[in-house]
Structures are given as C-alpha cells and as structure tokens.
Amino acid sequence: MQAALDTLGGGPVRMIVNTHHHDDHVGGNHALWKDAIVIAHDAVGRRMTTGLAILALNVEENPESWNAYDTLGEAYMTAGKRELAIANSSKPLELNPANTNATQMLERLKSR
C-alpha cells in the first residue's frame, strides 16, 4: 500500500479516514503510519474497544489457546497499544513455538 501511496507525491501520510471498524480498514493504521491522525466516527472507536474486551475475555477463558493470544496481540497492535501487543504476541510462541505469525508480529512491533 505504501508503494501505491508513494506514486501520489511521496509525502508522509498525515491523516487516515476509517470508514468502519473492520480489521481490513483499521488494521494497518498504526503499523504503517504511526504519526498520522486517524479520523473516524465515534462508533468505530467504541466497537474497537468492545472488541478488545471480548478478545481479552477469550484469553481469560482459554489460557492455553495460542490462537486466542495471537488474535488479541494483533488487535492490540491495530489499536496502537504496542506494549500490550508485544506481551500478547509473545505468549503464543510459548504455547506453540511453530507460530510464524507471532514471530512476524513481534519483529514488526520491536522494530518500531
């Protein structure tokens, strides 16, 4: 996506408009453009917060599920909560060392 944006002038992304809360619309916000201002309806933020609470409850109810931690880690990254994303992306590797997604997530998070 960044390569496509570079063809439009190459300047930094200053603002992002989120049309709704689905991960394919908000998933790259902070990962790709951490300094950009995010513009969205209040409901987008509320739904993301509710989603984080549900995913955290899933981890609580399923503490041996590497996938529950992996999903929560990705959601925290999407929400720009770096430290929580790192903590919850580390746990899947303890439970499932073959989890390549968690390894990639941690590399991205720690490089920022």
Secondary structure as GFF3:
##gff-version 3
##sequence-region A 1 112
A	DSSP	alpha_helix	2	6	.	.	.	ID=ss1
A	DSSP	beta_strand	15	17	.	.	.	ID=ss2
A	DSSP	alpha_helix	23	26	.	.	.	ID=ss3
A	DSSP	alpha_helix	29	32	.	.	.	ID=ss4
A	DSSP	beta_strand	37	39	.	.	.	ID=ss5
A	DSSP	alpha_helix	42	61	.	.	.	ID=ss6
A	DSSP	alpha_helix	66	78	.	.	.	ID=ss7
A	DSSP	alpha_helix	82	95	.	.	.	ID=ss8
A	DSSP	alpha_helix	100	110	.	.	.	ID=ss9
###
